[in-house]
Amino acid sequence: MAMTNEHKVAVLMGGFSSERDISLKSGQAIWKALQRKNINAVLFDPKFRPLTQLIDEKITRVFVALHGTFGEDGHVQGILEYLGIPFTGSGLASSALAMNKIQAKRIFKSVGLRTPEFLTLKGNERVDLSKNTDIFPAILKPNSEGSSLGVEKVEKPEDLEQARRKVIVFGEKMLLEKFISGREFTCAVLQLGPSESPVPLPIVEV
């Protein structure tokens, strides 16, 4: 997303999710960095202002600093695509799939990528764990939350119900995934345009 002085950038931050506070901090840091580059940037919190005001303010680019629900799940991406305003990050479809942990894992498996074994849990419905005891110790997490919100470690099957009572406040659908011990790394991939080749960014240890 090339930037010139003629562009006006809105930094979307805050929003409606349980990660609102960290999003506000992210947005402020991004806004200050853009200002240091002499880019015309403004802060924009969709919790208090409709996104249609981006058009009224003649915003030409959007830097998405929203986290979690509405920020990373395809909702805001779909609105921005409809408004015709270019934005940072992935588009509607890939954002929605990435935020849906269960669907993402199914896609990984379909193309041969290794991913920990998992089970899908819904609400308080009973699940027969007699054939899946080897999944423990496991991690129970909400299907569509960002960061590590609602994540519980479950050492053995009899601990599952207590963990479910904690996780269900973040959503009815949950993912029970075999616990993998070790170091964690992430590597973002950046593609500047449809005709450009993807470029891996430096590897970061979490």
N, C-alpha and C positions, 0 to 999 in steps of 0.2 A: 504494500500500500504506500505508494510514493507520496511524499509530503512537500508542499511548497508553502510559501507565506500567504498564498491566496486562500488556503484552506482554513476552516474553523473546525476544531476538534472538540467533541463532547466526551468527557470521561464519565462513563456510566458507573455509578458506585452506590453502595447502600442496598437498596432494593428491599425485598420482602422476606428473604430466607433467614434461617437460623444462623447464617454466617454473615449477617449484616455488619456487625462491628468490625470484623477483619476486612470486609470489603471496603468500608469507609477508610480504613488505614491504607489499603492498597491504592484506592483511588487518589488519595491525597499525595502519596509518593509518586504515582505516575504523573499526576497533574504538575507537580513541582519539577519533575524531570523534563516534561515537555516545555515548560516555561523556560528552563535553562537552555533549551535548544531554540528559544525564540519562536516557538510554535504557538499560534493563537488557540489556546485551550480553555475550556470552561468545565466546571463540575456540574454533574446532572444526576439527581437522585430520583429514579422513577417511582419511588414510594410516594413522593409529594407532587410529581409533575407527570402528566401523560406524555408518552413518547412522541405524540404528534407535534408537541412543541419544538421538537428538534427541527422540523420543517420551518416553523415560524421563526426560529432563531438562525435560520440559514446555515445549519450544521452540515458540513460536507463529508466529515469522517467521524467515526465513533470508536473510541478505545473502550472495550468492554472490561470493566474491573469488577463486575458483579460475580458473586460466588454462590454456588448452590442453586436452589430452586429459582426459576425464572432467569437466572443469569447464565447457567451452564447447560441447561436441559433442552435447549432449542426454542424456548418461548420467545425470548428477546431477539434471538437470531431471526426467527420467522417474521417478527414485526419489522425489524430493520431491513430485511430483504424486501418486504412488501413496500416499505417507504422508499426503497431504492438508495439507501445510504450505506456505503461500504464500511465494514467494521473488522476489527481484529478477531483472530481465532477462527474456529471451525464454523461451518454453516449449520442450518437447521437440522438436517438429517443426521449428520455425524455427531452433533452435540447431543441430540436426543438419544441416540444409540449408546454413546459413551456414558451418559448419565444413568442409563438403565443397566446396572451391573449384570443382571442375569442374561439379558439379550446380548450384551457385549461378550460375555464368556461363551455363549453359544456360538457366536461368530468366530471367536478365537479357535474354538475346537473344530469348527467346520473347515478351517483352512490349515489345520495341523499345528497350531501354536499350543505350546504346553501351558496349562493353567491348572491350579489346584482343583481337586474334586469338590463338588458342591451339591447342595440340595436346595430346593425352593420351598420356603415356608410361607403360608398365608394366614394372617391373623392368629386366632387361637385354635385352628383346626389341628387335629391330632395327626401325628406323623409316626410311622413305624420305623424305628431306628434299629430294629433287630438285625437287619441285613446291611446296616451302614455304620456299625460301631467303629470301623477303622478310620472314619472321618475325624474322630476325636484324638487329641484336642483340636478344637475348631474355633473359627471366628464367626460370630453372628453379627450381621450388619444390615441396616435398612437398604432396600434395593435402589432407592433414588435420592440419597443424600450425598452431599459432597464432604470433603475433608474426612475426619475420623469421627464425625458425629454419630452417636448411637452404636459405636463398635464395642462389642463385648467378647471376651475370650471365654470359651466354654470347655472346661477340662474333660468332662465326662457327660454321658447322656442324661443322667439325673439332674445335672445343673442347667439343662436347656430351658425348662419352663421359667425359672427365675430370670434368666437372661432375656427371654422373649418379652416378659412383662416390662423390661426396661427399654427394649428396642422398638416395641410396637408403637410407642408415642411418636416415632418418626415416620410411621407408615405401616400399612397392613402387610405389604409384601416384603419378605426378608430373605437374605441369602445366608446359608450356612455353608462355610467354606473351610476346607482342611487348613489347619494352621501350619504355616511354613516359617521356620526360624532362620534368621540370617540377616545379612545387610540388605538394604533397599536402595535401589538406584532408579533414577528417572532420566529419560532422554527425550526432550521435545524435538519435534520435526517441523521446520518452517518452510512453507511454500508461498512465495510472494505473488504468484499468479497462476492461472490455469495452465499456461504454457511453460512455466518455469519448473525446473527439477527440484524436488524436495531436498532440503539441506538439514542434516542432523545438527543440533546445537550441542554444546558441551554436556557431558554426562555429570549429573549432580547426585551426590549421596544424600538421602533424606535423613 
